[in-house]
Amino acid sequence: MLQGVPISWSSKKQSIVALSSCEVEYVARSSAACQANWLQNVLEKLMINIEQPFKLLLDNKSAINLAKKPHCTW
C-alpha cells in the first residue's frame, strides 16, 4: 500500500517442496522481502520518497525465530 492504495500484489505456486509450515512461511517472507526491496529501488528511481520502511508481517513463531537466527537449529 502506498498512501492507502495497493500498488503491488502477487500470488504464485512455490517452486519448492516445503517440509514444514515454518519453511513455507520463511520462503514466502523471503520472496516478499525481495519484492519490497525491488519496489523501493523503483520508487527511488522515480524520485518518490518513502518516509516509513516497508512492514512485512509474519505470525509463525518458528519462521520468526529462523529469520532472527538462521544458523541455529531448533
Stockholm file with secondary structure:
# STOCKHOLM 1.0

chainA/1-74         MLQGVPISWSSKKQSIVALSSCEVEYVARSSAACQANWLQNVLEKLMINIEQPFKLLLDNKSAINLAKKPHCTW
#=GR chainA/1-74 SS CBTTBCCCCCCCCCSSCCSSHHHHHHHHHHHHHHHHHHHHHHHHHTTCCCCSCCCCCCCCHHHHHHHHCTTCCC
#=GC SS_cons        CBTTBCCCCCCCCCSSCCSSHHHHHHHHHHHHHHHHHHHHHHHHHTTCCCCSCCCCCCCCHHHHHHHHCTTCCC
//
